[in-house]
Amino acid sequence: MVTGLVFDLPHGRWMDDVLRLRSLNEPVRLQFPIEITVVGSSGLGWFAEGQAKSNLMRRVGEVARGFAPFSFQFDKVVRFPDSGVYYFAPHDASHFHDFQLRLADCELRFEPAAFSYVPHCTIAVLARDPSSEAHAEVLACPVPADDIRVSSVSFWSVDRSKQEARRGECISFGS
């Protein structure tokens, strides 16, 4: 089991399209949140094991309380090179990077990550040899036009072997 941290995205009608595409192409992802990761599979990596939960909560809480809620918009649907990962890319990712840099500087430990940090909201991960129709359908996913307000982060525990995720504590910004 590994522990990560995500930016919570408020429920919106646009999420119905993401859930539909996940259901068609990657049903296991239905139990995972629709979010933007800050600590996990890229950038800082997962939180390193052996850190006291109270220390994680305190350090992340300090960063979150010092961070004002913000709004952003998604720009487009993108596919990571040489992968089946399709995602919504934020138009301006500066707030996401700023928060992650503050976390990196707060004396927590992280596992090594194979990928640099690219703030994104995963739509679906297509199998190695999906049909061209599956690619086209995910690429055609309507990009949400609304401003999306981010005002909290949540811990998530993930069992990578079972592809299971469990939500933990939520910490609000600026409080």
Buried (B, 14 or more C-beta within 10 A) or exposed (E): EBBBBBBBBEEEEBBEBBBEBBEEBBEEBEEBBBBBBBBBBBBBBBBBEEBEEEEBBEBBBBBBEEBEEBEBBBEEBBBBEEEBBBBBBBEEBEBBBEBBBBBBEEEBEBBEBEEEBBBBBBBBBBEEEBEEEBBEBBEEBEBBEEEBEBBBBBBBBBEEEEEEBEBBEEBBBEE
